[in-house]
């Protein structure tokens, strides 16, 4: 780990401790190596586990870390020398906050559950499974094996007695939560109440500023490189091209497990990488706009509004889910449930005067359904925070 990365990890942990987020030590799953369940560089997978107590002792939340993807040998080779591709570079402690927070005041529904943060080191949203390892690059594409090894280990540590359980995540980890949702439900006891929560993981099969779909070609390369087809939901791949089953809008219609989607209509990552990717914006006309929507021209803002329309169309399957939930705010943000401030605090977004924590908690516990969309234009919601991201 470089000195800059070390200092960044220290600063993050100290900041989280200052706001009451508990620093949870890392667990290396060395036993998974024999099963071939390893990070890109062949190192063992890892997670952080804060045990439940009291009424939450048999309740579990498994949260998948985000961090983008790698879609070719060069990007994966670069990634394997970071904490997103190797457990050797991961910080030894992780501050739990937001949906993983241990304070009842800021996380009233899940604070005393067994809470797990699964570290992300495969670059495929935990879907890859390629047996062969090229000796020239020594890259392991084993994300699906990593996911299953972690789940099996947690089952052995008590999750096999779960009464309530949530599979969640942020960004690429939230996509993983959607893709593995039904499998997670199938592994847990049939008597358990199991649901899934995606925070900024509803990546859409969208049109970019050229009228094409750069994100489709990008995801196609991820799926091909990592051998992800067999790690994607069969309910989708049986009727749809595997690369399209990396998009939640094609997976959601056949999902059997309740799903709650938390997303920004003007998702900052998707505005940058789905709507106006650098590879398409060769003249860099969108360089400033996509980083700060206040710097967009009137014409660009109209295109951004069109992206929201694309998002709404893609969310139609979630809207039609009887047991589904939706918190779609009109913020320019990405990953909004990772800190107490954005999850339930005054700095977090509200939709219909409701914070994310209450919306998700009410939905999970069947107190009241929540499937609501924010005001339609940017910037119309005064509760929107500054752009945030785990990627």
N, C-alpha and C positions, 0 to 999 in steps of 0.2 A: 504494500500500500504506500502511495506517495505521501510526502509530508503534508501537502495541501489537503489530501483526502482524509488523512488522520485528524488534522485540525478541524475539518468540517464535521467529522463524526463526533468529535469531542464537544464542539459548539452545539450541535443538534441535541445531544444527550443532556448537556447542561441546561439548554433552553427548555427542554421538556420537563426536566426536574423542577425548574423554577415555576412552571405553570401546573405542577402537580401530576405530571405524567410519570408513571412508574417505569424505571429502567429494568427491563427483563433480560436475563442472560440468555445467550445463544445455546442451542442444543445441536450438536453435529450428529447426523444420523449415519454413523460409520458403517452400521450393518447393512445399509442400502447399497454400498459399493459392490458387494458380491452379487447383487441382483442386477447390476448394470444401471442402477438408478443414480446417476451422477450429474453434476453440473457440466457445462460446456468443456471445462478443462479436465474433467475426470475426478474432481474433488467431491466429497460427500455433500449431500443436500443438508439444509439446516432450517431450524425454526426457533421461535421464541415462545415459551409456554408459561402463562400465568394461571395457576390453578384456581378453580372455583371454590366458593365457600358458601356456607349457609344454604339458603334456598336455591342457590345456583350451582350446587355441587354436581348435579347431573345434567347441566345445560352446557352446551358447547358452541363457540363461535370460531370458525376457522377462516382466517382472513388472508387472502393471497396478495403478496406484494406486487406492485406494478413496476414498469420500467421499459416499455417499448419492446421491440423485437429486433432480431438480426435476420437478414434475408439473403446473405451470400457469405462466401468463405471469408472475405476480407472483413466484413462487419462483425462476424462471429469471432474471428481471430482477435480482433481488437477488443471485443466484449469480454473474452475469457481472461483478460488481464485486469478486470475490474470486479467489483462485488456483484455485478449483474451477470457474471459468467463463471464466478469461482467463489466458493465459500472461504477460500484463503484470505480474501480481501474484505470480508464482511466485518462490520463493527460488532464487537462482542456483546454489546448491550443494545436494546432497542426500547425507546420510550413509548409506552402504550398510552394512547389518548383517543378522543373521539369515540367511535364505535367500540374501541378496545379499552377505553378508559376504565379505571378502577374506582372512580369517585361516583357515589350515588347521585350527587347533586347535578353532575353534568352528563351522566350516562345511566339514568334511573332503571332502565329495563334490562341492561346487560352487564352492569358493573361487577357483579359477583359470579359471573359465569366462568367456565374454563375458557380462556381467551388465547388464541394461537395466531401468531404472525408467521406465515410460511414465506421464507426468503425465496426470491426469484433469481434463478441463475441459469436458465436454459434458453431464453430468447424466443420461446414459441408459445407463450401463454400455457405452459405445462401440457402441450399436446404432442410433442415430438417423440418418435420412437424408431431410430435407425440402428440396427445391430452392428453393421460394419463401421469401423473407425479408420479413416484414411491416415496411414502413417506419416504422410507429409504435413498434415495440418493438426493431427491429433485432437480433433473436435468430436465431442460426444453429443449427439442429438437425442436426448433421452427425457424430455420434459414430462411426458405422460407417466413414465416409470417413477420419476421423482414424486409426482403428485400421489400416485398410488402407494409408494413406500411411506410417505409421510402419513397418509390417512391410515394405513395399516398399523403404523407405530402408535398413533393416537388411539386407535381402537383397542390396542393392547394396554393402553394406559387409562382406560376407563370410558372411552367414547362409545364402546359397545353397550353401555348401559344408559346412553343418552335418552333423556325425556324430551328435550327441546334442542334443536341444533340449527345453526345458520352457516351457510357457505357464502362468504363475501369476498370483496377485494376492491382494489383501486386500479383504474386504468387497465393495463394489460392483465393485471390480476383479477379485475372485475370481469373482464372478458372470459378469463379462465373459470370464474365462478359460474358464469352462464353456461359455458361449454361442458362443465363437469357436474352441473346441478342435478340432473336426473340420476347420474351415476352415484353421486353422494347420497341421495335419497335411498337408492337401492342397497347401498352398503350398510346404512344405519338400521337400527331395530325398526320393524314395521309399525311398532306402537309409538314411535317418536314423532313429534311435531317438527317437521323439517321444511325450511324455506331458504331461499337464496336472495342475496342483496348485491346489486351491482352499483358501484359508485364510479361514474365516468367510464364505464366499460361498454356502453352501447355505441360502438363504432359503426357508422352507417355506410352502406354501399352507395356512396354519394358521387355526384358529378363535380368535377373540379372546374376551375375558371376557364379551361379550354373546351369544356363540354365533354371531356373524356372522364375516365375513372382511374386515376393514378393509384388510388388505394387498392383497387382490385388487382392490378398488376403486382403491386408490392406484396399483398397478402398471398397471391398465387406463388410467389417465390419463397415466402416463408413456409407455406404448406409443403411445397415440393422439396425444399432443402431439408426440412426437419422430419419428413415422412409423417406429417401430421394427419393424413387422411384417416388412418385407423384410430386416431386419438380423438376424433371429432364425433359428435353424437350421430349414431347410426340412423336415428329417426330423421335426420336431415340428409346425410350422405346417401341414403337409399333412394332419394328422389332428386337430389340436387348436386351439382358439381362440388367436390370437396372444398375448393378454394372459396366458394360462396358460403359454405357452412362455417367460415371464420367470422361471418357477419351475423350478429345476434338477430337481425330481422328475419333471417331464414331459419334460425334455430327455434326462436320463441314460439311459432305456431304449433309445434309438436311437443313442446315441453309439458311434462306432467306435474312438475313441482312448482309451487307458487313462487313467483319472482317479483321483487320490488326493484325498480330502476330509479336511481338518483342520477340526474344528469343536468348539465347546463345546456339550454337550447343553443347557445352560442359557445359551445365547448371550445376552449382556447387551443387544445391540442388538435382538434379536428379542423378548426379554422385554418391552422398553420399547415396541416399535413394531409387533410382530405380535400378541403376547398382550394387552398392556394399553396400547394407543395412547391418547394424551391425548384424541383426538377421541371415543373410546368411554368413557374413564374420566372422565366429566364431574363426578362427585362427588369426584374426586381421592383415592379410597380407596387406589389403588395407587401413589400418588406416591412414598412412601418405600420401599415393598416392592420396586418394580421397579428402584430404584437400588441397593438393598442387601438381598439376600435374607434377611439376618439380622434384618431389621426386618419380615418378613412374619408375618402371623398364621398359625395352624395351617391355617385354611381356604385362605388364599392359597398357602401352601406346597403344599397338595394340588393346587391348580390349576396351580402351577408344575411339579409332578411330571407332571401331565397334559400339559403342553407337551412335556416330554421324550418322552412316549409318541408325541405327534404327530411329533416329530423322527425317532424310530425308524421310524415308518411311512413317512415321506417318504424316508428313506434306503434303503428296501428295494431300489430299482434298483441302488444302489452295492454293497449287500451281495451282490447276485446277479451282479455283473460278475466274470467270471473273472480279468480283469487289473486290477481295481479295487483301491484301497486306502482304508483308513479309520482315522483316529485321532480317536475321539470321546471326549473327556474330560468329566468331570462338573463342570467349572468354570463360574463365572459370569464369562465373559470374551468378548472379541471381537477377532479378529486376534492370533494367538499366535506367528507365525513371523517377525515383523519385527525382532526384536532378538536379539542373541547370547544374552542371558539367557534369553529364553523359547524360542528355537529349540533350543538345546542345553545351556544352562547350568543350574546348580543351582536357579535361581529359576523355571525353566520347568516345565510340567506333564509328568507321566509317566503312561503307560498301560501296564500290565503291565511295569513297571520299564524302560520305553523312552521316550527323549526324542523329540520331533518330528523332529529332524534325522536321527537314526538310522533311524526308521521310514520316512521319505520316501526317504532315501538307499538303504536296503536294498531298498525296493520298486522305485525307479527302475532300479537296477543289477542287478535280478533276483537279489540275494543271498538274499533271503527275502521272502515275502509278508507284508504287515501289514494286517490288517483286524480291528481290535479296538475294543471298547467298554468304557468305564470302569465302575466301580461305579455302581449305579443311583440313588442318592439324593444330595441336597445337604444338607450338605457332607461328602462321604465321602472325597474325595481330598486328603490333606494337602499334595500338591505343587502344588495350584492357586495361581496368583499372584493379585495384585490385579486388578481389572477393567482391561482394556486395550482400546484402540480406535484405529483409524486414521480412523474416520468422524467 
